[in-house]
């Protein structure tokens, strides 16, 4: 299945991209996807909590992803 990943703020800077598509196995959970994203960031996201939105809605718990879902990784809001 294909999932669109949207990255914001520190996630975008850590990965060097703001949006991409990943091919995942059916039954992949949001927690597994988060681990995948963190591993791609080579430690740049260590210690940073991320909110996850699926299809533009924040999710409170780990959920199973479906083909065509859009997942956004959103770090804490930064002041400035």
N, CA, C and O atoms as a CHARMM CRD file, in Angstrom:
* protein
*
  320
    1    1 UNK  N      0.84400  -1.17600   0.00000 PROA 1      0.00000
    2    1 UNK  CA     0.00000   0.00000   0.00000 PROA 1      0.00000
    3    1 UNK  C      0.88600   1.23500   0.00000 PROA 1      0.00000
    4    1 UNK  O      2.02100   1.20100   0.47500 PROA 1      0.00000
    5    2 UNK  N      0.35400   2.32300  -0.53700 PROA 2      0.00000
    6    2 UNK  CA     1.10900   3.57300  -0.61000 PROA 2      0.00000
    7    2 UNK  C      0.52300   4.58700   0.35800 PROA 2      0.00000
    8    2 UNK  O     -0.69100   4.78100   0.42300 PROA 2      0.00000
    9    3 UNK  N      1.41600   5.23300   1.11500 PROA 3      0.00000
   10    3 UNK  CA     1.04800   6.23800   2.10400 PROA 3      0.00000
   11    3 UNK  C      1.79600   7.52400   1.76400 PROA 3      0.00000
   12    3 UNK  O      2.99600   7.48500   1.48900 PROA 3      0.00000
   13    4 UNK  N      1.10600   8.65600   1.78000 PROA 4      0.00000
   14    4 UNK  CA     1.75600   9.94600   1.58100 PROA 4      0.00000
   15    4 UNK  C      2.17100  10.47500   2.95200 PROA 4      0.00000
   16    4 UNK  O      1.36500  10.51100   3.88100 PROA 4      0.00000
   17    5 UNK  N      3.42700  10.88400   3.07200 PROA 5      0.00000
   18    5 UNK  CA     3.97000  11.40800   4.31300 PROA 5      0.00000
   19    5 UNK  C      4.18200  12.90000   4.15100 PROA 5      0.00000
   20    5 UNK  O      4.81300  13.34000   3.19000 PROA 5      0.00000
   21    6 UNK  N      3.65700  13.68300   5.08700 PROA 6      0.00000
   22    6 UNK  CA     3.89500  15.12900   5.11200 PROA 6      0.00000
   23    6 UNK  C      4.72200  15.45100   6.34700 PROA 6      0.00000
   24    6 UNK  O      4.41800  14.99100   7.44700 PROA 6      0.00000
   25    7 UNK  N      5.76300  16.24100   6.15800 PROA 7      0.00000
   26    7 UNK  CA     6.68900  16.57000   7.23900 PROA 7      0.00000
   27    7 UNK  C      6.70100  18.06900   7.48800 PROA 7      0.00000
   28    7 UNK  O      6.70600  18.86900   6.55300 PROA 7      0.00000
   29    8 UNK  N      6.70600  18.43100   8.74600 PROA 8      0.00000
   30    8 UNK  CA     6.70500  19.83400   9.12900 PROA 8      0.00000
   31    8 UNK  C      7.87500  20.13800  10.06100 PROA 8      0.00000
   32    8 UNK  O      8.34700  19.25800  10.78100 PROA 8      0.00000
   33    9 UNK  N      8.33500  21.37400  10.04400 PROA 9      0.00000
   34    9 UNK  CA     9.32400  21.91300  10.97500 PROA 9      0.00000
   35    9 UNK  C     10.53600  21.00100  11.10800 PROA 9      0.00000
   36    9 UNK  O     11.19000  20.70600  10.10800 PROA 9      0.00000
   37   10 UNK  N     10.85400  20.54400  12.33400 PROA 10     0.00000
   38   10 UNK  CA    12.06400  19.75200  12.56300 PROA 10     0.00000
   39   10 UNK  C     12.07800  18.46000  11.75500 PROA 10     0.00000
   40   10 UNK  O     13.14500  17.99700  11.35300 PROA 10     0.00000
   41   11 UNK  N     10.92800  17.88100  11.51600 PROA 11     0.00000
   42   11 UNK  CA    10.87100  16.65100  10.73300 PROA 11     0.00000
   43   11 UNK  C     11.29300  16.94200   9.29300 PROA 11     0.00000
   44   11 UNK  O     12.05600  16.18500   8.69200 PROA 11     0.00000
   45   12 UNK  N     10.79600  18.02600   8.76200 PROA 12     0.00000
   46   12 UNK  CA    11.15700  18.43600   7.40100 PROA 12     0.00000
   47   12 UNK  C     12.66700  18.68400   7.30200 PROA 12     0.00000
   48   12 UNK  O     13.30800  18.24500   6.34700 PROA 12     0.00000
   49   13 UNK  N     13.22900  19.38200   8.28300 PROA 13     0.00000
   50   13 UNK  CA    14.66300  19.67400   8.24600 PROA 13     0.00000
   51   13 UNK  C     15.49400  18.41200   8.44600 PROA 13     0.00000
   52   13 UNK  O     16.54900  18.25900   7.83000 PROA 13     0.00000
   53   14 UNK  N     15.02400  17.51100   9.30200 PROA 14     0.00000
   54   14 UNK  CA    15.76700  16.27100   9.57300 PROA 14     0.00000
   55   14 UNK  C     15.82200  15.36800   8.34300 PROA 14     0.00000
   56   14 UNK  O     16.83900  14.72400   8.08200 PROA 14     0.00000
   57   15 UNK  N     14.72800  15.32500   7.59400 PROA 15     0.00000
   58   15 UNK  CA    14.66200  14.44700   6.42500 PROA 15     0.00000
   59   15 UNK  C     15.04500  15.14500   5.12500 PROA 15     0.00000
   60   15 UNK  O     15.36400  14.49100   4.13100 PROA 15     0.00000
   61   16 UNK  N     15.01200  16.47600   5.13700 PROA 16     0.00000
   62   16 UNK  CA    15.36600  17.22700   3.94200 PROA 16     0.00000
   63   16 UNK  C     14.28800  17.23300   2.87500 PROA 16     0.00000
   64   16 UNK  O     14.56500  17.51000   1.70700 PROA 16     0.00000
   65   17 UNK  N     13.05200  16.92500   3.27300 PROA 17     0.00000
   66   17 UNK  CA    11.94600  16.86300   2.31700 PROA 17     0.00000
   67   17 UNK  C     10.65000  17.13300   3.07000 PROA 17     0.00000
   68   17 UNK  O     10.53100  16.80400   4.25000 PROA 17     0.00000
   69   18 UNK  N      9.68400  17.73200   2.38900 PROA 18     0.00000
   70   18 UNK  CA     8.43400  18.04300   3.09200 PROA 18     0.00000
   71   18 UNK  C      7.29100  17.07600   2.77500 PROA 18     0.00000
   72   18 UNK  O      6.29500  17.03600   3.49700 PROA 18     0.00000
   73   19 UNK  N      7.42900  16.29900   1.70000 PROA 19     0.00000
   74   19 UNK  CA     6.38700  15.33400   1.35500 PROA 19     0.00000
   75   19 UNK  C      6.98100  14.23200   0.48800 PROA 19     0.00000
   76   19 UNK  O      7.78300  14.49400  -0.40800 PROA 19     0.00000
   77   20 UNK  N      6.57700  12.99500   0.76600 PROA 20     0.00000
   78   20 UNK  CA     7.00700  11.86800  -0.05400 PROA 20     0.00000
   79   20 UNK  C      6.02600  10.71600   0.12900 PROA 20     0.00000
   80   20 UNK  O      5.17800  10.73900   1.02100 PROA 20     0.00000
   81   21 UNK  N      6.15400   9.72000  -0.72300 PROA 21     0.00000
   82   21 UNK  CA     5.27600   8.55100  -0.68700 PROA 21     0.00000
   83   21 UNK  C      6.10600   7.33400  -0.28800 PROA 21     0.00000
   84   21 UNK  O      7.20100   7.11700  -0.80700 PROA 21     0.00000
   85   22 UNK  N      5.57000   6.54700   0.63900 PROA 22     0.00000
   86   22 UNK  CA     6.20800   5.30800   1.05800 PROA 22     0.00000
   87   22 UNK  C      5.31700   4.12900   0.69300 PROA 22     0.00000
   88   22 UNK  O      4.09200   4.20500   0.78900 PROA 22     0.00000
   89   23 UNK  N      5.94000   3.06200   0.28300 PROA 23     0.00000
   90   23 UNK  CA     5.22200   1.80900   0.04500 PROA 23     0.00000
   91   23 UNK  C      5.39800   0.97400   1.31200 PROA 23     0.00000
   92   23 UNK  O      6.52400   0.67300   1.70800 PROA 23     0.00000
   93   24 UNK  N      4.28800   0.60100   1.94500 PROA 24     0.00000
   94   24 UNK  CA     4.30800  -0.14600   3.19600 PROA 24     0.00000
   95   24 UNK  C      3.49700  -1.42800   3.06200 PROA 24     0.00000
   96   24 UNK  O      2.65700  -1.55700   2.17100 PROA 24     0.00000
   97   25 UNK  N      3.75800  -2.36800   3.95500 PROA 25     0.00000
   98   25 UNK  CA     2.98400  -3.60200   3.97900 PROA 25     0.00000
   99   25 UNK  C      1.60100  -3.33000   4.56200 PROA 25     0.00000
  100   25 UNK  O      1.44800  -2.48400   5.44300 PROA 25     0.00000
  101   26 UNK  N      0.60700  -4.04100   4.07300 PROA 26     0.00000
  102   26 UNK  CA    -0.73500  -3.93300   4.64300 PROA 26     0.00000
  103   26 UNK  C     -0.65300  -4.28600   6.12300 PROA 26     0.00000
  104   26 UNK  O      0.08200  -5.19100   6.52100 PROA 26     0.00000
  105   27 UNK  N     -1.41400  -3.56100   6.92700 PROA 27     0.00000
  106   27 UNK  CA    -1.42500  -3.80900   8.35900 PROA 27     0.00000
  107   27 UNK  C     -0.41500  -2.98900   9.14400 PROA 27     0.00000
  108   27 UNK  O     -0.31900  -3.13600  10.36300 PROA 27     0.00000
  109   28 UNK  N      0.35000  -2.11600   8.46200 PROA 28     0.00000
  110   28 UNK  CA     1.32000  -1.27400   9.15200 PROA 28     0.00000
  111   28 UNK  C      0.59600  -0.31900  10.08700 PROA 28     0.00000
  112   28 UNK  O     -0.41900   0.27600   9.72600 PROA 28     0.00000
  113   29 UNK  N      1.13500  -0.18000  11.29900 PROA 29     0.00000
  114   29 UNK  CA     0.56100   0.70200  12.31700 PROA 29     0.00000
  115   29 UNK  C      1.29500   2.04200  12.30200 PROA 29     0.00000
  116   29 UNK  O      2.42700   2.13400  11.82500 PROA 29     0.00000
  117   30 UNK  N      0.64300   3.07400  12.82500 PROA 30     0.00000
  118   30 UNK  CA     1.27300   4.40400  12.86100 PROA 30     0.00000
  119   30 UNK  C      2.56200   4.38300  13.67900 PROA 30     0.00000
  120   30 UNK  O      3.50800   5.09500  13.34300 PROA 30     0.00000
  121   31 UNK  N      2.61900   3.58300  14.74400 PROA 31     0.00000
  122   31 UNK  CA     3.84500   3.51600  15.55600 PROA 31     0.00000
  123   31 UNK  C      5.00400   2.93400  14.74200 PROA 31     0.00000
  124   31 UNK  O      6.14400   3.37000  14.90200 PROA 31     0.00000
  125   32 UNK  N      4.73200   1.96900  13.88300 PROA 32     0.00000
  126   32 UNK  CA     5.76900   1.38800  13.02500 PROA 32     0.00000
  127   32 UNK  C      6.25700   2.42400  12.01500 PROA 32     0.00000
  128   32 UNK  O      7.45400   2.52100  11.74100 PROA 32     0.00000
  129   33 UNK  N      5.32400   3.19500  11.46700 PROA 33     0.00000
  130   33 UNK  CA     5.69600   4.23600  10.51200 PROA 33     0.00000
  131   33 UNK  C      6.54400   5.29800  11.20600 PROA 33     0.00000
  132   33 UNK  O      7.52300   5.77700  10.63400 PROA 33     0.00000
  133   34 UNK  N      6.18100   5.66900  12.42500 PROA 34     0.00000
  134   34 UNK  CA     6.97700   6.65700  13.16000 PROA 34     0.00000
  135   34 UNK  C      8.40000   6.14600  13.37600 PROA 34     0.00000
  136   34 UNK  O      9.35400   6.90700  13.21000 PROA 34     0.00000
  137   35 UNK  N      8.56200   4.89500  13.73800 PROA 35     0.00000
  138   35 UNK  CA     9.89900   4.30800  13.90400 PROA 35     0.00000
  139   35 UNK  C     10.67700   4.38000  12.59400 PROA 35     0.00000
  140   35 UNK  O     11.87200   4.67800  12.59300 PROA 35     0.00000
  141   36 UNK  N     10.00000   4.10700  11.48100 PROA 36     0.00000
  142   36 UNK  CA    10.61600   4.17000  10.16200 PROA 36     0.00000
  143   36 UNK  C     11.11900   5.58600   9.87500 PROA 36     0.00000
  144   36 UNK  O     12.24800   5.77400   9.42300 PROA 36     0.00000
  145   37 UNK  N     10.26800   6.57700  10.14200 PROA 37     0.00000
  146   37 UNK  CA    10.63400   7.98200   9.89500 PROA 37     0.00000
  147   37 UNK  C     11.79900   8.39600  10.78000 PROA 37     0.00000
  148   37 UNK  O     12.73300   9.05000  10.31600 PROA 37     0.00000
  149   38 UNK  N     11.74800   8.01800  12.04900 PROA 38     0.00000
  150   38 UNK  CA    12.84300   8.36300  12.97200 PROA 38     0.00000
  151   38 UNK  C     14.15800   7.72800  12.51600 PROA 38     0.00000
  152   38 UNK  O     15.21300   8.35300  12.63300 PROA 38     0.00000
  153   39 UNK  N     14.11400   6.50900  12.00200 PROA 39     0.00000
  154   39 UNK  CA    15.35100   5.86300  11.54400 PROA 39     0.00000
  155   39 UNK  C     15.92800   6.57400  10.32300 PROA 39     0.00000
  156   39 UNK  O     17.14700   6.62900  10.15700 PROA 39     0.00000
  157   40 UNK  N     15.06900   7.11300   9.47400 PROA 40     0.00000
  158   40 UNK  CA    15.52600   7.86800   8.29700 PROA 40     0.00000
  159   40 UNK  C     16.17800   9.20100   8.69200 PROA 40     0.00000
  160   40 UNK  O     16.95200   9.76600   7.92000 PROA 40     0.00000
  161   41 UNK  N     15.86200   9.70200   9.89700 PROA 41     0.00000
  162   41 UNK  CA    16.36300  11.00200  10.35000 PROA 41     0.00000
  163   41 UNK  C     17.73500  10.91200  11.01500 PROA 41     0.00000
  164   41 UNK  O     18.28200  11.93300  11.43300 PROA 41     0.00000
  165   42 UNK  N     18.29600   9.71200  11.11900 PROA 42     0.00000
  166   42 UNK  CA    19.64800   9.52500  11.67000 PROA 42     0.00000
  167   42 UNK  C     19.85600  10.21900  13.01400 PROA 42     0.00000
  168   42 UNK  O     20.87600  10.87600  13.22300 PROA 42     0.00000
  169   43 UNK  N     18.89700  10.07600  13.92000 PROA 43     0.00000
  170   43 UNK  CA    19.03900  10.62800  15.26200 PROA 43     0.00000
  171   43 UNK  C     18.63900  12.08100  15.42500 PROA 43     0.00000
  172   43 UNK  O     18.60800  12.58700  16.54700 PROA 43     0.00000
  173   44 UNK  N     18.33200  12.75900  14.33800 PROA 44     0.00000
  174   44 UNK  CA    17.98800  14.18300  14.41400 PROA 44     0.00000
  175   44 UNK  C     16.63700  14.43200  15.08100 PROA 44     0.00000
  176   44 UNK  O     16.33100  15.56500  15.45300 PROA 44     0.00000
  177   45 UNK  N     15.82500  13.38100  15.23600 PROA 45     0.00000
  178   45 UNK  CA    14.52200  13.53800  15.88700 PROA 45     0.00000
  179   45 UNK  C     14.49700  12.90300  17.28500 PROA 45     0.00000
  180   45 UNK  O     13.44900  12.84700  17.92800 PROA 45     0.00000
  181   46 UNK  N     15.65500  12.42800  17.74400 PROA 46     0.00000
  182   46 UNK  CA    15.71700  11.82900  19.07100 PROA 46     0.00000
  183   46 UNK  C     15.30700  12.86900  20.12200 PROA 46     0.00000
  184   46 UNK  O     15.76700  14.01000  20.08600 PROA 46     0.00000
  185   47 UNK  N     14.45200  12.47000  21.04300 PROA 47     0.00000
  186   47 UNK  CA    14.01600  13.36200  22.11100 PROA 47     0.00000
  187   47 UNK  C     12.92200  14.33200  21.71200 PROA 47     0.00000
  188   47 UNK  O     12.47900  15.12600  22.54200 PROA 47     0.00000
  189   48 UNK  N     12.47800  14.29300  20.47400 PROA 48     0.00000
  190   48 UNK  CA    11.41400  15.19400  20.01100 PROA 48     0.00000
  191   48 UNK  C     10.11400  14.39900  19.92300 PROA 48     0.00000
  192   48 UNK  O     10.03200  13.39300  19.21800 PROA 48     0.00000
  193   49 UNK  N      9.10100  14.86800  20.65400 PROA 49     0.00000
  194   49 UNK  CA     7.80700  14.19400  20.57200 PROA 49     0.00000
  195   49 UNK  C      7.09400  14.65600  19.30300 PROA 49     0.00000
  196   49 UNK  O      7.17100  15.82200  18.91700 PROA 49     0.00000
  197   50 UNK  N      6.41200  13.73100  18.67500 PROA 50     0.00000
  198   50 UNK  CA     5.72100  14.04400  17.42700 PROA 50     0.00000
  199   50 UNK  C      4.23700  13.75300  17.56400 PROA 50     0.00000
  200   50 UNK  O      3.85000  12.71000  18.09100 PROA 50     0.00000
  201   51 UNK  N      3.41300  14.66500  17.09700 PROA 51     0.00000
  202   51 UNK  CA     1.98100  14.39500  16.95500 PROA 51     0.00000
  203   51 UNK  C      1.79600  13.79200  15.57400 PROA 51     0.00000
  204   51 UNK  O      2.50600  14.13500  14.62900 PROA 51     0.00000
  205   52 UNK  N      0.84000  12.89600  15.47400 PROA 52     0.00000
  206   52 UNK  CA     0.57600  12.25000  14.20100 PROA 52     0.00000
  207   52 UNK  C     -0.86200  12.54000  13.79000 PROA 52     0.00000
  208   52 UNK  O     -1.79400  12.37600  14.57700 PROA 52     0.00000
  209   53 UNK  N     -1.02400  12.97100  12.55000 PROA 53     0.00000
  210   53 UNK  CA    -2.35300  13.18000  11.98800 PROA 53     0.00000
  211   53 UNK  C     -2.49900  12.23800  10.79000 PROA 53     0.00000
  212   53 UNK  O     -1.59700  12.12100   9.96000 PROA 53     0.00000
  213   54 UNK  N     -3.63400  11.58200  10.72100 PROA 54     0.00000
  214   54 UNK  CA    -3.93800  10.71000   9.58900 PROA 54     0.00000
  215   54 UNK  C     -5.14900  11.30300   8.88200 PROA 54     0.00000
  216   54 UNK  O     -6.21100  11.48600   9.47600 PROA 54     0.00000
  217   55 UNK  N     -4.96300  11.59800   7.60000 PROA 55     0.00000
  218   55 UNK  CA    -6.01900  12.21300   6.79500 PROA 55     0.00000
  219   55 UNK  C     -6.54100  13.48700   7.45500 PROA 55     0.00000
  220   55 UNK  O     -7.74600  13.72400   7.53200 PROA 55     0.00000
  221   56 UNK  N     -5.59700  14.29600   7.92700 PROA 56     0.00000
  222   56 UNK  CA    -5.82500  15.62300   8.49500 PROA 56     0.00000
  223   56 UNK  C     -6.57900  15.61400   9.83000 PROA 56     0.00000
  224   56 UNK  O     -7.20000  16.61000  10.20000 PROA 56     0.00000
  225   57 UNK  N     -6.52200  14.48100  10.55400 PROA 57     0.00000
  226   57 UNK  CA    -7.12500  14.40600  11.89300 PROA 57     0.00000
  227   57 UNK  C     -6.10400  13.81300  12.84400 PROA 57     0.00000
  228   57 UNK  O     -5.54400  12.74700  12.58900 PROA 57     0.00000
  229   58 UNK  N     -5.86200  14.52700  13.96400 PROA 58     0.00000
  230   58 UNK  CA    -4.95400  13.99600  14.96900 PROA 58     0.00000
  231   58 UNK  C     -5.48500  12.67300  15.50000 PROA 58     0.00000
  232   58 UNK  O     -6.68700  12.50500  15.70600 PROA 58     0.00000
  233   59 UNK  N     -4.57700  11.74700  15.71500 PROA 59     0.00000
  234   59 UNK  CA    -4.98900  10.45900  16.26700 PROA 59     0.00000
  235   59 UNK  C     -4.46000  10.35600  17.69300 PROA 59     0.00000
  236   59 UNK  O     -3.29500  10.66900  17.94000 PROA 59     0.00000
  237   60 UNK  N     -5.29700   9.92200  18.63400 PROA 60     0.00000
  238   60 UNK  CA    -4.84900   9.82200  20.02700 PROA 60     0.00000
  239   60 UNK  C     -4.09100   8.53400  20.31800 PROA 60     0.00000
  240   60 UNK  O     -3.32500   8.47700  21.28000 PROA 60     0.00000
  241   61 UNK  N     -4.29200   7.49100  19.49600 PROA 61     0.00000
  242   61 UNK  CA    -3.68600   6.18400  19.73000 PROA 61     0.00000
  243   61 UNK  C     -3.12800   5.62600  18.43000 PROA 61     0.00000
  244   61 UNK  O     -3.38600   6.14200  17.34200 PROA 61     0.00000
  245   62 UNK  N     -2.36100   4.56300  18.57600 PROA 62     0.00000
  246   62 UNK  CA    -1.81200   3.84000  17.43900 PROA 62     0.00000
  247   62 UNK  C     -2.96200   3.25300  16.60800 PROA 62     0.00000
  248   62 UNK  O     -3.86600   2.62200  17.15600 PROA 62     0.00000
  249   63 UNK  N     -2.92400   3.46100  15.29300 PROA 63     0.00000
  250   63 UNK  CA    -3.96800   2.90000  14.42900 PROA 63     0.00000
  251   63 UNK  C     -3.32600   2.21400  13.22400 PROA 63     0.00000
  252   63 UNK  O     -2.16900   2.46700  12.89000 PROA 63     0.00000
  253   64 UNK  N     -4.08900   1.35600  12.59200 PROA 64     0.00000
  254   64 UNK  CA    -3.64500   0.69100  11.36900 PROA 64     0.00000
  255   64 UNK  C     -3.85600   1.63300  10.19000 PROA 64     0.00000
  256   64 UNK  O     -4.90000   2.27200  10.06600 PROA 64     0.00000
  257   65 UNK  N     -2.84500   1.70500   9.32800 PROA 65     0.00000
  258   65 UNK  CA    -2.93400   2.56800   8.15300 PROA 65     0.00000
  259   65 UNK  C     -3.57200   1.82500   6.98800 PROA 65     0.00000
  260   65 UNK  O     -3.52600   0.59800   6.91000 PROA 65     0.00000
  261   66 UNK  N     -4.16800   2.60000   6.08500 PROA 66     0.00000
  262   66 UNK  CA    -4.81100   2.04900   4.89600 PROA 66     0.00000
  263   66 UNK  C     -4.19200   2.64600   3.64500 PROA 66     0.00000
  264   66 UNK  O     -3.63600   3.74400   3.68100 PROA 66     0.00000
  265   67 UNK  N     -4.28700   1.92400   2.54500 PROA 67     0.00000
  266   67 UNK  CA    -3.77800   2.41100   1.27100 PROA 67     0.00000
  267   67 UNK  C     -4.36500   3.78700   0.96300 PROA 67     0.00000
  268   67 UNK  O     -5.57300   3.99800   1.07000 PROA 67     0.00000
  269   68 UNK  N     -3.49900   4.71100   0.58200 PROA 68     0.00000
  270   68 UNK  CA    -3.94100   6.04700   0.20800 PROA 68     0.00000
  271   68 UNK  C     -3.99500   7.04100   1.35200 PROA 68     0.00000
  272   68 UNK  O     -4.27500   8.21900   1.12500 PROA 68     0.00000
  273   69 UNK  N     -3.73400   6.59600   2.58800 PROA 69     0.00000
  274   69 UNK  CA    -3.75200   7.52200   3.71800 PROA 69     0.00000
  275   69 UNK  C     -2.67900   8.59000   3.57000 PROA 69     0.00000
  276   69 UNK  O     -1.64500   8.37600   2.93800 PROA 69     0.00000
  277   70 UNK  N     -2.95100   9.74400   4.16800 PROA 70     0.00000
  278   70 UNK  CA    -1.97800  10.82400   4.26500 PROA 70     0.00000
  279   70 UNK  C     -1.62600  10.94900   5.74000 PROA 70     0.00000
  280   70 UNK  O     -2.50500  11.15000   6.57800 PROA 70     0.00000
  281   71 UNK  N     -0.34200  10.83100   6.05500 PROA 71     0.00000
  282   71 UNK  CA     0.11000  10.90100   7.43300 PROA 71     0.00000
  283   71 UNK  C      1.02800  12.10600   7.58700 PROA 71     0.00000
  284   71 UNK  O      1.97500  12.28400   6.82100 PROA 71     0.00000
  285   72 UNK  N      0.73300  12.92900   8.58900 PROA 72     0.00000
  286   72 UNK  CA     1.55500  14.09800   8.87600 PROA 72     0.00000
  287   72 UNK  C      2.24100  13.91800  10.21500 PROA 72     0.00000
  288   72 UNK  O      1.61800  13.51100  11.19500 PROA 72     0.00000
  289   73 UNK  N      3.53500  14.22500  10.24900 PROA 73     0.00000
  290   73 UNK  CA     4.29800  14.20700  11.48900 PROA 73     0.00000
  291   73 UNK  C      4.55400  15.64600  11.89000 PROA 73     0.00000
  292   73 UNK  O      5.19100  16.41100  11.16500 PROA 73     0.00000
  293   74 UNK  N      4.03800  16.00300  13.07600 PROA 74     0.00000
  294   74 UNK  CA     4.05000  17.39500  13.49800 PROA 74     0.00000
  295   74 UNK  C      4.75600  17.50900  14.84700 PROA 74     0.00000
  296   74 UNK  O      4.26200  16.98700  15.84700 PROA 74     0.00000
  297   75 UNK  N      5.90400  18.18500  14.88900 PROA 75     0.00000
  298   75 UNK  CA     6.60500  18.37200  16.15700 PROA 75     0.00000
  299   75 UNK  C      5.92700  19.46300  16.98000 PROA 75     0.00000
  300   75 UNK  O      5.02700  20.14300  16.48700 PROA 75     0.00000
  301   76 UNK  N      6.35800  19.63500  18.24100 PROA 76     0.00000
  302   76 UNK  CA     5.76100  20.68800  19.06400 PROA 76     0.00000
  303   76 UNK  C      5.90600  22.06100  18.39300 PROA 76     0.00000
  304   76 UNK  O      6.86100  22.31200  17.65900 PROA 76     0.00000
  305   77 UNK  N      4.95000  22.92600  18.66000 PROA 77     0.00000
  306   77 UNK  CA     4.97700  24.27600  18.09900 PROA 77     0.00000
  307   77 UNK  C      6.16500  25.03100  18.68700 PROA 77     0.00000
  308   77 UNK  O      6.42600  24.96200  19.88800 PROA 77     0.00000
  309   78 UNK  N      6.88000  25.74900  17.82700 PROA 78     0.00000
  310   78 UNK  CA     8.03100  26.51200  18.25900 PROA 78     0.00000
  311   78 UNK  C      7.68400  27.99500  18.26600 PROA 78     0.00000
  312   78 UNK  O      6.97400  28.48700  17.38900 PROA 78     0.00000
  313   79 UNK  N      8.18900  28.68600  19.25300 PROA 79     0.00000
  314   79 UNK  CA     7.97600  30.14800  19.32300 PROA 79     0.00000
  315   79 UNK  C      8.97300  30.87300  18.46600 PROA 79     0.00000
  316   79 UNK  O      9.89100  30.27400  17.90500 PROA 79     0.00000
  317   80 UNK  N      8.78700  32.16400  18.37100 PROA 80     0.00000
  318   80 UNK  CA     9.78500  32.86900  17.56500 PROA 80     0.00000
  319   80 UNK  C      9.44600  34.24400  17.28700 PROA 80     0.00000
  320   80 UNK  O     10.20600  34.94500  16.61800 PROA 80     0.00000
